[in-house]
Amino acid sequence: MGKRPYVGKSRQEIRDQVIAKQVQIKNSDIPAGWSLEAVDFANKLIQRKPANRLGVNGPEEVKTHQWFKDYCWDKLLDKQITAPYIPREDEMIQIANENRRDSAHEIDSESILSLRRNSVQAQFGGYSFNGSNNNNNNAKPQSTNVSVPAILSTKAN
């Protein structure tokens, strides 16, 4: 077994370590079969500062990267490209079951406490979640200025 890349006594300590260091794929760590263009592409996507990431200036910046030099974007847009991998039906059923199981887990108490912080709540001002799934992709929001659900309330219950 290997060791964890980050260690800490709390999630906050680990998070601080992750945020403090810029990760980069080094030449000695290039996976087998990867080109130098693929490594450059990945490194430009994982920039710590969003302003330095590939694509910050729009999708054309990504599409014109050297890794995509021979890629036919028009064929993709015209749906003329076959997916390189199409899962079997039994794999799709397994994935669906795993997704159901994952969503059924309860929120742990540490997550609930972190969601109650005013700094976190401020990010969601004006948004709400009602829990219904009507599968209506064309539905327009009823209101953009609604209250936050009780589970996310900053006041103790």
C-alpha positions in Angstrom: 0.0 0.0 0.0 1.1 3.5 -0.7 0.8 6.5 1.5 -1.7 9.3 1.3 -0.5 12.4 -0.5 -1.9 14.6 2.2 -2.1 14.0 5.9 -3.9 16.0 8.6 -5.9 15.7 11.8 -9.0 17.2 10.2 -10.5 17.7 6.8 -9.7 21.4 7.0 -6.0 20.6 7.5 -6.0 18.3 4.5 -8.0 20.8 2.4 -5.4 23.6 3.3 -2.6 21.4 2.1 -4.4 20.6 -1.1 -5.1 24.2 -1.8 -1.6 25.4 -0.9 0.3 23.3 -3.4 0.2 23.4 -7.2 0.0 19.9 -8.5 1.7 19.1 -11.8 2.4 15.9 -13.8 6.2 15.6 -14.0 8.1 13.9 -16.8 9.0 11.1 -14.4 5.3 10.5 -13.6 3.9 10.4 -17.2 1.5 7.4 -17.5 2.4 4.9 -20.2 0.8 5.8 -23.5 0.5 9.5 -22.8 2.0 12.0 -25.2 3.7 15.2 -24.1 0.7 17.1 -25.5 -1.6 15.1 -23.2 0.5 15.9 -20.2 0.6 19.6 -21.1 -3.2 19.5 -21.6 -3.8 17.9 -18.2 -1.4 20.2 -16.4 -3.1 23.3 -17.9 -6.5 22.0 -16.7 -5.3 21.3 -13.1 -4.0 24.8 -12.5 -4.7 25.8 -8.9 -5.8 29.3 -9.8 -8.8 29.3 -12.1 -7.5 32.4 -14.0 -4.5 30.3 -15.1 -6.5 27.2 -16.4 -6.9 26.2 -20.0 -10.3 27.3 -21.1 -10.6 30.4 -19.0 -10.8 32.4 -22.2 -13.5 30.1 -23.7 -13.9 26.7 -25.3 -11.9 27.7 -28.4 -8.8 27.8 -26.2 -9.4 24.1 -25.3 -10.3 23.1 -28.8 -7.1 24.6 -30.3 -4.7 23.0 -27.8 -2.0 20.9 -29.4 -3.5 17.7 -28.0 -6.5 18.2 -30.2 -4.6 19.1 -33.3 -6.0 16.2 -35.4 -9.5 16.2 -33.8 -12.4 16.8 -36.1 -14.8 19.0 -34.0 -17.3 19.3 -36.9 -17.8 15.5 -36.9 -18.4 15.6 -33.2 -21.0 18.4 -33.5 -22.7 16.5 -36.4 -22.8 13.3 -34.2 -20.7 11.4 -36.7 -18.3 10.0 -34.2 -18.9 6.7 -32.5 -18.2 6.6 -28.8 -14.9 4.7 -28.1 -16.7 2.8 -25.4 -20.4 1.8 -25.1 -21.2 0.1 -21.8 -23.2 -3.1 -21.8 -26.7 -3.1 -20.4 -25.7 -5.0 -17.2 -23.0 -2.4 -16.6 -25.6 0.4 -16.9 -27.9 -1.4 -14.4 -24.9 -1.7 -11.9 -24.1 2.0 -12.3 -27.7 3.0 -11.7 -27.8 0.8 -8.6 -24.6 2.4 -7.3 -25.9 5.9 -7.9 -29.1 5.1 -6.0 -27.1 3.6 -3.1 -24.7 6.7 -3.0 -27.6 9.2 -3.0 -29.3 7.2 -0.2 -26.5 7.8 2.3 -27.3 10.3 5.0 -25.3 13.5 5.2 -22.7 13.1 8.0 -22.8 15.5 10.9 -19.5 17.2 9.9 -21.0 18.1 6.6 -24.2 19.4 8.2 -22.2 21.6 10.5 -20.1 23.0 7.7 -23.2 23.7 5.7 -24.5 25.8 8.6 -21.6 28.3 8.4 -22.7 31.8 7.4 -19.9 31.9 4.8 -21.2 28.8 3.1 -24.8 29.9 3.3 -24.0 33.2 1.7 -23.0 31.4 -1.5 -26.5 30.0 -1.8 -28.5 33.2 -1.2 -31.6 33.3 -3.5 -31.6 29.6 -4.2 -33.8 26.7 -3.0 -34.2 23.0 -3.5 -37.6 21.5 -3.2 -36.7 17.8 -3.6 -39.2 17.0 -6.3 -38.0 15.4 -9.5 -40.5 16.2 -12.2 -38.0 15.6 -15.1 -39.2 18.7 -16.8 -36.0 20.1 -18.3 -37.8 23.0 -19.8 -39.2 24.2 -16.5 -38.4 27.8 -15.6 -37.6 28.7 -12.0 -40.6 30.0 -10.1 -38.6 32.5 -8.1 -35.0 33.5 -7.7 -35.5 34.9 -4.3 -36.6 32.1 -2.0 -35.6 30.8 1.4 -32.9 28.2 2.1 -34.3 24.8 3.4 -34.3 24.2 7.2 -31.5 21.6 7.0 -29.2 24.4 5.8 -30.4 27.0 8.3 -27.6 28.8 10.2 -29.7 28.8 13.4 -29.6 25.8 15.7 -32.8 23.6 15.5 
